[in-house]
Amino acid sequence: MLIPMNLVIHPLTSERWPDLEALFLARGCAMARGCWCMYYRESGKVAGPAGLTVAEHRRRQLQALATDDPPPGLIGYRGGVPVGWVSLGPREAFPRLRQSPVAKAVDDLPVWSIVCFVVPPAYRHQGVATGLLQDATAFARARGVVALEAYPVDKPVRSADASMWFGAMSMYTKAGFVEVARRRPERPVVRLLLSAR
């Protein structure tokens, strides 16, 4: 059994932006560099200002969110080194979820959504994502969040690491999340209740 890595977690801030960039720019994180965890925060077709690629436009958008409350996500550190990222926040912060056939709302519960993990290859298979999930749960609970929701991958065979940004169903099950919907065979919606409504 994989033991969660002991991580020190910090919300993304402007001061911690270079640490997040280091994670996204790490070798093996090309998908993260294209998205910058902004895809689900957008709706419709994305076109950045003239002269900017979509990736650079998204990078600047995420950097601007680093001053927001709640923050757009949490960075995990081991020995002062950034080793992982989890993107989460109120479901309404992710407009594209409303359009998703997989992740559209199950009910009107005011949930927070977990939409992405980024862990560079050097730190994968060491419990980083599991540790991030535990700390994201504690972070949300401390903020009075009613429930956390996620949209993991549930396949009989392991997927390539680069396509597991939602996380595996098994990780969520072990953390106490329960399935509340399944609109596609390999894509459940899972939820963890944190407090009474």
PyMOL commands that set and color helices and strands:
alter all, ss='L'
color gray80, all
select helices_A, chain A and resi 17-24+30-35+39-41+54-65+91-93+95-99+121-123+128-142+161-163+169-174
alter helices_A, ss='H'
color red, helices_A
select strands_A, chain A and resi 8-11+73-78+81-90+112-118+147-150+178-184+187-193
alter strands_A, ss='S'
color yellow, strands_A
deselect
rebuild
show_as cartoon
